[in-house]
Amino acid sequence: MHVTPPKSLQRLAGRAIADYKMVHDGDRILLGLSGGKDSLSLLHVLIRLQRHAPVAFKLGVITIDPQSESFDPTPLKDYVKSLGLDYHYISEPIVDLADQHMNGDSYCAWCARMRRGLMYKTARKHNYNVLALAQHLDDLAESFLMSAFHGGRLKTMKAHYTNDDGDLRIIRPLVYARERQLAEFAQSASLPVIVENCPACFTKPTQRQHMKELLAKEEHDNKTLFTTLLSTMRAIMENDI
């Protein structure tokens, strides 16, 4: 069932896509769909864009199932099928592989690399040239603080860049959108959100959760915090293609 994202969310995504030249005529875009509110919201933003954009592009969807007892994305199969999109459902024992092969790394980092590798592999196999990810402004701000506080670097996620092999572009059309906007849309549209869409990260406090709480506290006293942070981060968000 197609649902229409609110105009405010469409405008923010459209502006980001235009600012960073994310979508080109003839692109074949593969969207990473976890089942969380963010990726489900982006799914409908891109469907809407596909219908009304001045350029033509193909849209496909991929879900990585890590075969975890606490995370079951199988309900997404019928949902994506109802939208009439090409769907690539990849099931891999990521949780078991982590136990066997992870060495001195966090589970989240290891899992993210595994998922990204599987998405790249699928994109290449099916001739997609763009991978769309659903990180939003809150994610970028949290990454920025984590990098500054713990990594000693001024760094955050790129809005649009080319992978190391030079054959895929990665885009994040929601970099201007707030997490709460996506949550409100997902709830109002009754999107089939899989709430705990990470098999491990909800079991213990993380640096990212700490940054989320810190930002929420600061925003309570400074309502323009995220506008200021976006201005601060723009130089390191710029595409490098």
C-alpha positions in Angstrom: 0.0 0.0 0.0 1.5 3.3 -1.1 1.3 6.1 1.5 2.3 9.7 1.0 5.0 11.2 3.3 4.2 14.6 4.8 5.2 17.5 2.6 7.7 18.7 5.2 9.6 15.4 5.0 9.4 15.4 1.2 10.8 18.9 1.0 13.8 18.1 3.3 14.6 14.9 1.3 14.2 16.7 -2.0 16.5 19.5 -0.9 19.2 17.1 0.3 18.9 15.2 -3.0 19.3 18.4 -4.9 22.0 19.9 -2.8 24.2 16.8 -3.0 23.2 15.7 -6.5 22.2 12.3 -5.3 19.9 11.0 -8.0 20.7 11.0 -11.7 18.7 10.1 -14.8 18.9 6.4 -15.4 20.1 5.5 -11.9 19.3 2.1 -10.5 18.8 2.6 -6.7 18.9 -0.1 -4.2 17.4 0.8 -0.8 18.6 -0.8 2.4 15.4 -1.7 4.3 15.9 -2.9 7.9 12.3 -2.6 8.8 12.9 0.3 11.2 11.0 3.6 11.0 13.8 5.3 9.2 14.2 2.9 6.2 10.5 2.4 5.9 10.0 6.2 5.7 12.8 6.5 3.1 11.1 3.8 1.1 8.0 5.9 0.7 9.9 9.1 0.1 11.7 7.4 -2.8 8.5 5.9 -4.2 7.0 9.4 -4.1 10.1 10.9 -5.7 10.1 8.2 -8.4 6.6 9.3 -9.5 7.2 13.0 -9.5 10.9 13.6 -10.1 12.1 15.2 -13.3 14.6 12.3 -13.8 13.7 8.6 -14.3 15.3 6.0 -12.0 14.7 2.4 -11.0 14.1 1.5 -7.4 14.8 -1.9 -5.7 14.9 -2.9 -2.1 17.2 -5.2 0.0 16.8 -6.6 3.4 19.6 -8.4 5.3 18.3 -11.0 7.7 21.0 -11.8 10.3 19.2 -14.9 11.5 18.8 -13.6 15.0 16.1 -14.9 17.4 15.4 -11.3 18.5 15.0 -9.9 15.0 12.6 -11.3 12.4 12.3 -9.2 9.3 10.2 -11.8 7.3 7.0 -9.7 7.5 8.7 -7.2 5.2 8.4 -9.8 2.4 4.7 -9.4 1.9 4.8 -5.7 2.5 7.4 -4.9 -0.2 5.6 -7.4 -2.5 2.4 -5.3 -2.1 4.4 -2.2 -3.3 5.3 -3.9 -6.6 9.1 -3.4 -6.1 12.0 -5.7 -6.9 13.0 -7.2 -3.5 16.2 -8.9 -2.6 15.9 -10.7 0.8 19.3 -11.9 1.9 19.5 -14.3 4.8 22.9 -14.8 6.4 23.9 -16.2 9.8 25.6 -13.0 10.8 25.1 -13.5 14.5 26.7 -17.0 14.5 29.5 -15.8 12.2 30.3 -12.9 14.7 30.7 -15.4 17.5 33.1 -17.5 15.4 35.1 -14.8 13.6 34.9 -11.5 15.4 38.2 -10.5 16.9 38.7 -7.4 19.0 35.9 -5.4 17.4 32.4 -4.3 18.5 29.5 -6.4 17.4 27.8 -3.4 15.9 30.9 -2.5 13.7 31.4 -6.1 12.6 27.7 -6.5 11.7 27.6 -3.2 9.8 30.6 -4.3 7.7 28.9 -7.6 7.0 25.6 -6.0 6.0 27.3 -3.4 3.8 29.3 -6.1 2.1 26.2 -8.1 1.3 24.4 -5.0 0.0 27.4 -4.2 -2.3 27.5 -7.8 -3.5 23.7 -7.8 -4.3 23.9 -4.3 -5.9 26.6 -5.5 -8.3 24.9 -8.8 -9.1 21.7 -7.0 -10.1 23.3 -4.0 -11.8 22.3 -1.3 -9.3 24.7 1.7 -9.3 23.4 3.5 -6.2 22.8 2.3 -2.6 20.3 4.4 -0.5 20.7 4.4 3.3 18.3 6.0 5.8 20.5 7.8 8.3 19.0 11.1 9.4 20.3 14.3 10.9 20.2 12.9 14.4 22.4 10.0 13.3 24.9 12.4 11.7 25.1 14.6 14.9 25.6 11.5 17.1 28.4 10.3 14.8 30.0 13.7 14.8 30.1 13.8 18.6 31.3 10.2 18.8 34.2 10.9 16.4 35.1 14.1 18.2 34.9 12.7 21.8 36.3 9.3 21.2 38.2 9.3 17.8 39.9 12.7 18.0 38.6 13.6 14.5 36.0 15.9 13.0 34.0 13.4 11.0 30.5 12.3 10.3 28.6 10.3 7.7 28.8 11.6 4.1 25.6 12.6 2.4 26.8 11.2 -1.0 30.0 9.5 -1.9 31.5 6.8 -4.0 32.7 3.5 -2.5 36.4 2.6 -2.5 36.1 0.4 -5.6 34.5 3.3 -7.5 31.5 1.3 -8.8 28.7 2.3 -6.4 27.5 5.6 -5.1 26.0 5.7 -1.6 23.3 8.3 -0.8 21.6 9.4 2.4 18.5 11.4 1.3 17.3 12.0 4.9 20.4 13.9 6.2 18.3 17.0 6.7 15.4 15.2 8.4 15.0 14.7 12.2 14.4 11.3 13.7 11.2 12.5 15.3 9.7 13.4 11.9 10.3 9.9 10.7 8.8 8.4 13.9 5.7 10.6 13.5 5.3 9.6 9.8 5.8 5.9 10.5 3.2 6.0 13.3 0.6 8.1 11.4 0.9 6.0 8.3 0.9 2.7 10.3 4.1 1.5 8.6 5.0 -2.1 9.6 7.9 -1.1 11.8 10.1 -3.8 13.3 11.0 -2.0 16.5 14.1 -3.8 17.7 15.8 -4.1 14.3 19.2 -4.8 15.8 19.9 -8.2 17.4 22.5 -6.9 19.9 22.7 -3.1 20.3 19.6 -2.9 22.4 20.9 -5.2 25.1 23.4 -2.8 26.6 24.2 1.0 26.6 26.2 2.2 23.7 28.2 5.3 22.9 25.6 6.3 20.4 22.8 6.1 22.9 24.8 8.2 25.3 25.3 10.8 22.5 21.5 10.7 21.7 20.7 11.4 25.4 23.3 14.2 25.5 21.9 15.9 22.4 18.4 15.6 23.7 19.4 17.3 27.0 21.2 20.1 25.1 18.3 20.6 22.7 15.9 21.1 25.6 17.8 24.3 26.4 18.8 25.2 22.8 16.0 24.8 20.3 18.2 25.6 17.3 20.9 23.0 18.3 20.4 20.8 15.2 20.3 23.7 12.8 23.6 24.9 14.2 25.1 21.4 14.1 24.0 20.9 10.5 25.8 24.2 9.6 28.9 22.9 11.5 28.9 19.6 9.7 28.2 20.7 6.2 31.9 20.8 5.2 32.4 17.2 6.3 29.2 16.0 4.8 30.1 17.2 1.3 30.2 14.5 -1.4 33.6 13.6 -2.6 32.8 12.2 -6.0 
